[in-house]
Amino acid sequence: MLLFGMPAQSAPEISRNGFLVKLDVSINAPAAKLYDALIGQVGSWWNPEHTYSHDAKNLSIDPRPEGCFCEKLPNGGGIEHLRVIYLAPPQVIRFSGALGPLQASGVAGSMTWKLTGDHDQTRVQLSYSVGGFIAGGFDKIAPAVESMLNEQLNRLKLFAETGKPTIEQ
């Protein structure tokens, strides 16, 4: 279900051993352009508040199997956010890994971005499945992860449609 062009979401599916986030949005852009923005311009649309360096320009995605969704940190440091495990341009990219605070827990995750559509309209289906162990359970972290991913998808949509990841107030 699509609501006002923004990502449709339902509450994450949460179990004792993990959770699943599913988001779905229609974007007014061709799949090839959207795929390029998703992969090649991640630093232009990802919210810098959800980076370790607080600068999204430090993010990059190496679009190949075993490629890194990485972030450069000061003094030669860095972080691997996710690893590319499947690539079918411009329809699918799948990553493996644990984002952000999930990295400190005993979890594994699989994130898939699926793009389908015609010339000027692309449907983006984003899913992130995480399983394993996290202290305190998944009840609190799953909604926070869903909210963060929903925000990133909104920012990608705005960036692809307007060239800016946010609406100027």
N, C-alpha and C positions, 0 to 999 in steps of 0.2 A: 504494500500500500504506500502511495506517495502522497505526502501532505504538503501543499503549497511549494512544491519543488525542493523542499528540504528533506534530508534523509529520514526515511521511515524507520522507526525502531520500536521494538517491544522490549520488555524487561529481559535482561540476559537470562539464559537458561542456566541455572546453577544447581550443581550436585555436590555431594560430599567431596568428590575427587576433582572438581574442576568447574569450568563454565564455558558457555558459548555466547558470543555476541554476533548478531546478524544485523547489518544495516543495508539499506537499499535506497538509491536515489537516481533520479533522471537528471542528466546534465546536458545543457544546450551547447554541445560541442561534439565534433567528430571523435570517434574512438581513438584514432591515431594521434590527434592533438592532445587528447586527454591522457593517453598513455605516456606521451612525451612529457607532459607536465608532471604526472605521477612519478615517473622514474627520473627524468633529467632535470627537473626543477623543484625537487622536494624542499630545498632551502628557501624557495620563494613563497610557499604556501603553508608549510608546517608551522604551528604555533611555537615560537621560541621559548615560551613558558614550559613547554614539554620537551626540553632538551637539558642536558647537563651543563652545557656552556652558556645557556641563555641566549644563543645566537644560532638561528636556524640555518644561516649560511654555512655553518660548519658541518651540515648534514650532506651525505651523498649516498647514492645507490649505484653499485656496480652491476649493471644489468646482464648477468651471466650466471649459470649455475655455479654455486659456491661464492657468488659475489656478495659483498658486504653492504648492508644498510648501516653505515657507520657515521660517527661524529668525531671530529677533531677536537681535542682538548688542549689547553695551554701546556707549554713546556714539553711538547712532543707526545702528550698523552692522547688517548682515544678510547672509544667504546664501540663495541659491536652491538647494535640494537637488534638486528635480525640478519639472517643469512638467506640468500635467494636459493630456493630448491627447485623451482619450476618456472619456466619462462616461455610464453607463447605470444609474442607481440602481434598485434596490440590488444589481445583478448584477455590474457591471464598472467598474473605474476603471483607466485606463492612464496612465502617466507617461512622460516622456522626460527623460533626463538622466543625469549621472554622479554617484553618491553619494560623499561623503567624499573620501578620498585619490584617487579616480579623477578628480576634477575637475581635478587638476593635470596630467593626461595627455591625450593626443590620442585620447580615446574618446567614444563616444556610447552611450547605453543606452536600453532600453525595458523598463519594469517594468509587469506586468499583475497585478492582483488580481481574480480571478474567484470569485464567490460563487454557489453553487447549493444548493438543498435544499428541505426542506419546512418545516412550522411551527416546530419547535423544534431542528432539526439543520441545520447549514450546512456544506457542504464548501467550503473555501477552497483555491484553487490559485493559488500565487504563482510567477511566473516573472520572471526578470531576465536579459536578453540584453545583453551588452556587446561592442562591437567597436571596433577601431581599433588604436592603438599605445600600449604602455606599456613604459617602460624595464625591461629584465630579463624581459619576457614576462608571460604571464597565469598561469603555473603556480603562483606563490606567492600572488597576490592573489585568484584565484578561490575557493579554499577559505576564505579569510578573509571574503570577501563572503558566501559561502554560510552560514558559521557565524553571522555578524552577522544576516543575514535570518532564519535559523532561530530565533535568539533573539528577534527582534522578533515573529515569528509565534507563538512560545510565549507571549510576554507578552500579545499581543492575545487569544489563546485564554483565558488565565487571567483577564484583565481582563473579557472578555465573560461568562465563566462564573461568576466570583466577585466581580467589582468591584475586584480587586487584580491588578496585573501580575506579581506574584511570590508564591511560596509562603513564608509566614512560617516560619522555622526555630525 
